């Protein structure tokens, strides 16, 4: 089973603290997004570092689907 994961992003722009998030299908996708966007401060014109971290939810994004078996087999 896989659970939705929130990519939480915090940064400061002109001394105003900004928080935003993206909902991703699983924890691995969140980790990949962080690694691929390590220089995010350039795109957000942030005053300093852009903090990003993953928060796993309890809401399933994907589960194993049961396979129907023939009756009387």
C-alpha positions in Angstrom: 0.0 0.0 0.0 1.1 3.5 -0.7 0.0 6.7 1.0 -0.3 10.3 -0.2 2.7 12.4 1.0 2.8 16.1 1.4 5.9 18.0 0.2 5.9 20.9 2.6 7.9 24.0 1.5 8.9 26.9 3.7 10.9 30.0 2.7 11.1 33.7 3.3 10.6 36.4 0.6 11.3 40.0 1.5 11.1 39.0 5.2 7.7 37.5 4.8 7.5 33.8 5.8 5.7 31.7 3.2 4.5 28.1 3.6 3.1 26.0 0.8 2.7 22.3 0.0 2.2 19.8 -2.9 0.4 16.5 -2.6 2.3 13.6 -4.1 1.3 10.0 -4.6 4.0 8.5 -2.3 7.0 9.1 -0.1 9.5 8.2 -2.8 8.1 10.8 -5.2 8.5 13.4 -2.4 12.1 12.5 -1.8 12.8 12.7 -5.6 11.2 16.1 -5.7 13.4 17.4 -2.9 16.6 16.0 -4.5 15.7 17.4 -7.9 14.9 20.9 -6.5 17.8 21.6 -4.1 18.4 25.0 -5.7 14.7 26.0 -5.4 15.7 29.3 -3.6 16.7 30.7 -7.0 13.3 30.2 -8.5 11.4 31.5 -5.4 13.7 34.5 -5.0 13.9 33.5 -1.4 15.9 35.5 1.1 17.8 32.4 2.1 17.3 28.6 2.2 14.1 26.9 1.1 13.2 24.2 3.6 11.4 21.2 2.2 10.3 18.1 3.9 7.9 15.2 3.5 4.9 14.4 5.6 3.2 11.1 5.0 -0.5 11.0 5.4 -2.8 8.1 6.3 -4.8 8.4 3.1 -4.1 5.6 0.7 -3.1 6.6 -2.8 -2.7 3.0 -4.1 -3.4 -0.4 -2.7 -3.1 -4.0 -3.8 -6.3 -4.9 -5.6 -7.7 -8.4 -4.9 -7.8 -10.9 -7.8 -11.2 -12.5 -8.4 -11.1 -16.3 -8.4 -13.4 -18.6 -10.3 -16.3 -19.9 -8.3 -16.2 -23.7 -7.6 -12.6 -24.0 -8.9 
